Amino acid sequence: MTDSLIEFDSALLEDGGKGIRFDLPALGEYVTGFVVRFKGNVHAYVNQCAHVSVELDWNEGDFFSMQKDYLICSTHGAHYRPDNGFCVMGPCKGKSLKSIEAVEQNGKIIINIASVAK
């Protein structure tokens, strides 16, 4: 692994379950990203609401709505599609979360944190 790649075991992510957070030092000391599984696929994003730069999860790793169909900002209630980060409801409707390149292969989830634009 290089410094720009982060790796997790695939078994750690349940479909619609808790996400896994990770640091994004290139974006700042306190900036994190997260990865979730939705409908069998993994999706990674910068952990910042598109409305105001606050973290989405209300408890660490809790990103999904109760119905497990949207990612929700705990501060403003914005609803994002888990498959593409597009905001469908809330103060940032029409905007999107910043995506991070993530692939799953050989029982591993590999996240390329260098793919995040500053």
C-alpha positions in Angstrom: 0.0 0.0 0.0 1.1 3.5 -0.7 0.4 6.6 1.5 -2.4 7.5 -0.8 -4.3 4.2 -0.5 -6.3 3.0 2.5 -7.4 -0.6 2.8 -10.2 -2.3 4.8 -11.6 -5.8 4.9 -14.8 -6.0 2.8 -16.5 -7.9 5.7 -16.4 -4.8 7.8 -19.1 -3.1 5.8 -22.7 -4.3 5.9 -25.2 -3.1 3.3 -26.9 -0.1 4.8 -24.9 -0.5 8.0 -22.3 1.7 9.7 -19.8 3.4 7.6 -16.0 3.4 8.2 -14.3 6.7 8.7 -10.8 7.6 7.8 -8.5 10.6 7.9 -7.9 12.9 5.0 -4.8 14.8 6.0 -4.4 16.5 2.6 -7.6 18.4 3.3 -6.8 19.4 6.9 -6.0 18.1 10.3 -9.6 17.4 11.2 -11.1 16.4 7.9 -12.3 12.8 7.5 -13.8 10.7 4.8 -16.1 7.7 5.0 -17.0 4.6 3.1 -20.4 2.8 3.1 -22.0 -0.2 1.3 -25.3 0.4 -0.5 -27.0 -2.2 -2.7 -23.9 -4.3 -2.7 -21.5 -1.5 -3.8 -19.0 0.6 -1.9 -19.1 4.4 -2.0 -16.7 6.8 -0.4 -17.1 10.5 0.3 -15.5 13.4 2.2 -17.3 13.6 5.5 -18.6 17.2 5.0 -22.2 18.4 4.3 -22.5 20.2 1.0 -24.4 23.0 2.8 -21.9 23.8 5.6 -18.6 21.9 6.2 -19.8 19.8 9.2 -19.5 16.1 9.5 -22.6 14.1 8.5 -22.6 11.2 11.1 -24.4 11.8 14.4 -22.5 8.9 16.0 -19.3 7.7 14.5 -20.2 5.7 11.4 -23.9 6.4 11.5 -24.6 7.9 8.1 -27.8 6.2 6.9 -31.4 7.2 7.5 -33.5 4.8 9.6 -34.9 3.3 6.3 -31.3 2.9 5.1 -32.1 4.6 1.8 -30.3 7.9 2.2 -27.2 9.3 3.9 -28.3 12.1 6.3 -26.5 15.1 7.6 -27.1 15.0 11.4 -26.9 18.8 11.7 -29.1 20.0 8.8 -31.1 16.9 7.8 -29.9 17.0 4.2 -30.6 13.7 2.4 -28.0 12.4 0.0 -28.2 9.4 -2.4 -25.7 6.8 -1.2 -24.8 5.7 -4.7 -23.7 9.2 -6.0 -23.7 11.6 -3.1 -26.4 13.9 -4.7 -28.5 15.9 -2.3 -32.2 15.3 -2.9 -33.6 17.1 0.1 -32.5 19.8 2.5 -30.6 23.1 2.4 -28.1 21.9 -0.2 -30.6 20.3 -2.6 -29.0 19.9 -6.0 -25.4 19.9 -4.7 -23.3 16.7 -4.0 -20.9 15.3 -1.5 -17.3 15.1 -2.7 -16.6 11.5 -3.8 -13.5 9.6 -3.2 -12.3 6.7 -5.5 -13.1 3.3 -3.9 -12.9 -0.2 -5.3 -13.6 -3.6 -3.9 -11.5 -6.6 -5.0 -10.2 -9.8 -3.4 -12.1 -9.2 -0.2 -10.6 -5.8 0.3 -12.0 -2.2 -0.1 -9.3 0.1 -1.4 -9.7 3.8 -1.1 -7.5 6.3 -3.1 -7.4 9.4 -0.9 -5.2 11.1 -3.5 -8.4 11.2 -5.7 -9.9 13.9 -3.5 -9.6 17.4 -5.0 -8.4 20.1 -2.6 
